[in-house]
Structures are given as structure tokens and as C-alpha cells.
Amino acid sequence: MTAGLLFRDTESRTPARAALNRVIAVCGAVMRGAEALLAAAAGLLGALPPVSLAWLSSVLVCNLLWTSAFVWAALRYGLRSWLVAGEIAVACVLCLVQGRLLVPQVAMAGASWVAVLATMTILIAAMAWRPHAAVPGGLAVALAHLTGAQLAGFGGGVVTVGIHCVQITAGVTLMTLLRRSADLADALLARSREAAKADAVQRARRADERGQYSRVHDTVLNTLTTVGAGGVERTSPTLRRQAAADLRELERIARDAAPPGGPARLDERLAAVAAGAAPRVETDLAPRTVPGHVADAFAGACAEALTNVARHAGTDTARLRLTDDAGRVLVEITDTGHGFDPATTPPDRYGLRGSIIARMESVGGGARVESSADGTRVLLWWSP
């Protein structure tokens, strides 16, 4: 049984709780498997009159078959409620018929394999279920064991019930503490992730501000410095053209810095980004209108992705695709360059985390980067 079979549905769970549930599943499977083997050995060794060897052998075989199914299901799906309920039912049946499975001397000593089975089942219920279900389940097994012992005339059942109650209390208390610790760890991790996300968004905003400052410096301030130094005549046609270009740049910066406005054609924005990119970009853009600030985020992330293609991919072509998947806007940038390992990207490489991922997260969207030796794929998404 490989580790890949454990909890195929744990993606929706929080990490610490998922890890705890995996450990619980493995422990429950190991405990039940060991108990079944012990029961088979102890039962056959203790098959003395008046116990029927044929009847006992049939019960032990059935117990082994159920244990095999239990172990397989626990490792594949975890200790699900239906699995634990089945285990309690099997344990209760065996406890009720223990008079036909044990000789009186062994049963009255309190060390029979049926008593061990009852203990294991009580612990499994405490591990898998919350107290409001684990306590009744454990008490059902304890009462079945007491009833079976009384029917068989073994005696000593009250002491065994007391031991079972202690086991129920200890198991439920321990698992409650473990679950609370896992929940606390998950809450701390969630807060850490939110803080990291907020920091990434702030860094993306600061990068945008620095970019705007650079654009002002490279246009207006350079022009003013040139005029102040007497490098160009005030009536020069060149100065008029440069001033007009600087004015257009200032207006563009003002639009970029303005709060989110009305809707924008995302396909047109992306077409403009592709036209101004360094690599040759093949486009497949479905018409789509989104809020202006969302279009800005997509355009900025795409521009950064295409810049990375030109700088790092080792290819001069890329593909930009815009689609609509059941209302969710998807943008895909792909190239056939030599690729890279996103996990090894240095922390100071801001473009991937800040200009792409954080920018999309700041508008409620998301981004994912996949890369291999065959190329890189950047996927951006946003849902209204």
C-alpha cells in the first residue's frame, strides 16, 4: 500500500488537520491489523473445550477478511464514519458471542483477544470521531462486551466496563487536544499566508509607483533639465514635440493612478501589450469586457510575463490566449523556451511573485506558473 493512496480528498482540508488525519488513519489501520493477527493466534491457541475449533476458525477468518477491508479503506480514504461504524458493529457482534469463542478461564482473566478487540475499537472510535459520537460508540462496545460476558456466565464484566470507560475518557481527551492543536496551527498558517499576500500586494503597488516615477524622470524631468541647462531653444520644434509627448505620458500616468473606473475591453488591452512586447507574440483573444482595474492587472501581469520571455526563455516567440471558461476569464502566456524551475526562483526576483502573482491576487484573481525543459506556461484567471 503506497503513501499515494492516503486521503485522496484532503485537498480541501487545512494542512495540519490533514496531516493529523493521515497519521490517525495509519495508526488505526496498523492497530486493527495487529489486533486481527493477535486474535487469530490467540484464538487458535486457546481453542480448548468447550470452544468449537470449526466455529472459532470461521469467526477468525471472517475477522481477518473484515480487517483486510478495514485496513485498505483506512489507508485509501481515512477513518470515515461508515468505516468506523462498521468496525463498531463487528466488535459488538464478537463481544456478544464471546461465550462461544473463549474458554471461561481466559475470559475471566480479562486478557482475551475479544477484550483486546473491544479496546482497539474504542480507541479507533475516539481517534476518528468527535466526542459526541466517539463516547456513545465506545459505550456501545463496552456494553456489548459486558452483555456477552454476562450471557456466557464469565463474570467480572463490571470491572472491564470500568476499564473501558477510562479508555474512552483518555482517548477522547487526547484526540480533542490534538485536534485543537492542529486547528491552532492551521489558523497561524492562514494568518501567515494572509500577511505574505498583503505584503506581496504592497510590494506590487510600490513597484508600480517606482515605475511611474521612472517614467516621469525619463520624460518630463529630463525635458525640464535640458531646458534649464540651455540645451534646447524654447521655441524649438523639437522641444514642442517632446513637450507634447511628455504631456501624453503624464496623462497616461494619471489614468493608471486613477481609482478603478468603468469597464474595459480586455482583448484590446492585451492586443496592445502584445504589440509592444519584445518577443513576437501570436494572439488568440476572445472579446471580453472586464472592470478597468482588472484589465490593468491582466495587462501588467502579461507585460511582465512577456518581458521574462524576452529576457530568460531563449526564444523570440510567445503565444497569448484569452478565453472565457463558464464566466471565468482565463489568460495564458506560453513559450517554447528552455524553461526554469519556479521553486528555485531567488527571493530577490520580484517580477514573478510581485508583478504577476501578487498583481492578480490584488484584484481577487490568481496566477500559476508552470515550466519545464519544453517551455513555460503562465496562467492568469479572474472571476466576476
Buried (B, 14 or more C-beta within 10 A) or exposed (E): EEEEEBBEEBEEBBEBBBBBBBEBBBBBBEBBBEBBEBBBEBBEEBBEEEBEEEEBBEBBEEBBEBBEEBBEBBBBBBBBEEBBBBBBBBBBBBBBBBBBBBBBEBBBEBEBBBBBBBBBBBBBBBBBBEBEBBBEBBBBBBBBBBBBBBEBEBEBBEEBBEBBBEBBBEBBEEBBEBBEEBBEBBEEEEEEEEEEBEEBBEBBBEBBEEBBEEBBEEBBEEBEEBBEEEEEEEEEEEBEEBBEEBEEBBEEBEEEEEEEEEEBBBBBBBBEBBEEBEBEBEBEBEEBBBBBBBBBBBBBBBBBBBBBBBEBBEBEBBBBBBEEEEEEBBBBBBBBBBBBEEEEBEEEEBBBBBBBBBBBBBBEBEBEBEBEEEBBBBBBBBEE
